């Protein structure tokens, strides 16, 4: 077994003892990149972020406008359904919670789920309560 594998297993054991590693998960020290389709190129001139549906008013931001929105930095653990976990990852971005609290978006009471539309036709949905959390 390599030195890197020994180090990873030792770290995995410590994190497991701390109660941070869910059953059936394995620690990764790499950052797996899993996505649907090829990685899309970023073209700031055509990029947009649009919110519509169960909101009082549809809204859309260009890349430049989106970069002006209030940003938040967080550190969190990631537990993937493919059975890997990565700990203490750092993220920075715009929280949906902030956009709602600051009045950029007004979600209608009937809204129960958020449907995300992504590149290449990929969609996924989550409960609004999850989307409004401190790490979304």
PyMOL commands that set and color helices and strands:
alter all, ss='L'
color gray80, all
select helices_A, chain A and resi 3-17+63-67+96-101+119-121+128-131
alter helices_A, ss='H'
color red, helices_A
select strands_A, chain A and resi 26-27+48-51+59-62+72-79+84-93+113-117+123-127
alter strands_A, ss='S'
color yellow, strands_A
deselect
rebuild
show_as cartoon
